[in-house]
Amino acid sequence: MPLSHPRRSALSEQVIAALRTQITSGEWPVGARIPTEPELVEQLGVARNTVREAVRALAHNGLLDIRQGSGTYVVATSELAGVMHRRFADADPGHIAELRATLESSAAKLAAGRRTERDLRHLDALLLRREEAWDSGDKEAFVAADATFHLAVVAASHNDVMTAMYADLGEVLRDWLRDDVGDELTPETYMDHTRLVDAIRAGDAEAAAVEAAGYPLLCRPGRFTASGG
């Protein structure tokens, strides 16, 4: 619905809030191209300059990336996620792998003791989606499915702070996974996560922690070997 028309500064804040909601709700997921400027003008019922100002503000905050000649894309789901993405974009991949292993191992250990039946059903569904994405051969679909699965493992810990931190690191971890998978999906790069879900289901905290931290990275020349995938 078109927005109301109060004074300019308040209207700009309304547009920024409306666009941010589209991002945080998942309506515009990370990697998606948002509607064009004319489309947003029509949808929101505001002036082109107001839309442009809002988009630039969200780009400045790290949620959007304006790519000349291509469009504007979602790169983070929160301001903190945007900051983290910029801060760690050039970090040592081995250090990212260590951070991911540490967070996921701790979260999986907690999840084994706190998971609900709903969590288990969700993990089963995401595990299947991950396998289907792999079988499709679509790298981006697999990266998205894998990232969603791992976030669900962390969320099953029912530690809101840990889950929020992991979610804010999401695009950094996806960039790392894209690099680790390589240009295309091959049998050598697949890691089965069934035992991780089984350990969480069984309430075996130690096994869950080991499984979450124990997926080896590919030992490609020059690559750091640690947990991941």
C-alpha positions, -999 to +999 in steps of 0.1 A: +000+000+000+012+035-007+028+052+024+014+083+040+030+116+032+042+134+063+072+157+063+101+146+041+125+133+068+098+111+084+088+099+050+123+089+042+125+070+074+093+052+066+106+041+032+139+029+048+119+009+073+096-005+046+126-017+025+144-030+056+114-051+065+114-067+031+150-077+037+147-089+073+115-108+067+131-128+039+109-114+012+141-102-004+167-128+006+204-123+005+216-124-031+183-113-045+179-082-068+154-058-054+127-042-075+138-013-098+135+023-087+104+029-108+088-003-094+095+009-059+081+043-066+049+027-078+047+002-049+053+028-022+036+058-038+065+081-030+088+103-051+118+088-070+142+109-049+128+095-017+132+059-029+168+067-041+176+082-007+163+052+011+182+027-011+214+047-007+210+047+031+206+009+032+236+005+009+256+027+032+245+006+061+257-026+043+223-042+035+222-034-002+248-033-029+242-009-058+257-024-090+258+000-119+242-016-150+229-046-131+206-035-103+206-034-065+211-066-045+206-077-009+240-085+007+230-087+044+200-090+066+210-064+092+233-035+097+256-056+118+256-083+092+266-057+066+294-045+089+307-080+094+306-088+057+327-057+049+350-063+079+357-100+072+354-101+034+392-105+030+398-125+061+420-156+061+397-185+050+412-207+076+402-183+103+367-182+090+366-220+090+378-220+127+352-195+137+325-215+120+336-247+136+338-232+170+303-216+168+286-247+153+302-272+176+291-252+207+256-247+193+252-284+183+262-294+218+235-272+232+210-283+206+214-319+216+200-310+250+175-284+240+160-293+206+123-297+203+104-321+181+097-291+158+134-284+156+140-320+145+113-319+119+128-287+106+163-302+105+151-333+087+134-311+060+164-289+055+187-319+053+166-333+025+165-299+008+203-297+010+206-331-006+182-322-033+201-290-040+233-310-043+217-335-067+205-306-089+241-295-095+231-259-088+260-244-068+241-214-055+211-235-045+234-258-026+252-229-008+219-214+002+205-248+014+237-256+033+237-222+050+201-225+060+206-260+074+236-249+095+217-218+108+189-242+118+214-263+138+225-232+156+189-220+162+181-254+178+205-244+206+178-219+216+206-195+225+192-163+209+225-144+211+245-172+195+219-175+167+218-138+160+256-137+158+257-167+135+230-152+113+249-119+111+279-138+099+258-155+073+271-139+041+307-142+053+302-179+058+284-183+024+313-166+007+337-190+024+315-220+014+314-208-023+351-207-023+355-241-007+330-258-030+348-244-061+334-237-095+312-267-096+298-295-073+318-327-074+316-359-054+348-351-035+332-319-020+301-334-006+298-338+032+269-358+046+253-342+077+230-371+086+251-381+116+250-346+130+212-346+129+211-381+144+233-370+173+211-340+180+180-363+179+196-388+203+205-360+227+242-370+225+259-336+231+295-347+227+288-366+194+269-336+181+297-312+190+323-335+173+301-339+142+295-302+138+333-295+141+346-325+123+337-319+086+371-316+068+376-290+042+389-301+009+427-305+009+432-285-023+467-270-028+472-240-007+440-244+013+437-245+050+424-278+064+398-275+091+362-280+098+335-269+074+308-278+049 
